[in-house]
Amino acid sequence: MTDSDLPGKLGRPAERALAAAGIQRLSDLTAWTERDVAALHGVGPTAIVKLRAALAANNLTFGHPGGTVGQ
């Protein structure tokens, strides 16, 4: 069991896609643009909304274009 702080109920495909990309914590998402995360196979609009809300609740944001991409 990991110590993930990602929101629950993202859906199995989104959870698998994030895990495969090495994203286990909200802080990992700060290195990824929202567009890049949304492009992961299995991550749909509902997961993006949940991730965006969780980031905001923790005073975090997705990375910005031109920054380091988490790939």
Secondary structure, 3 states (H helix, E strand, C coil): CCCCCCCCCCCHHHHHHHHHCCCCCHHHHCCCEHHHHHCCCCCCHHHHHHHHHHHHHCCCCCECCCCCCCC
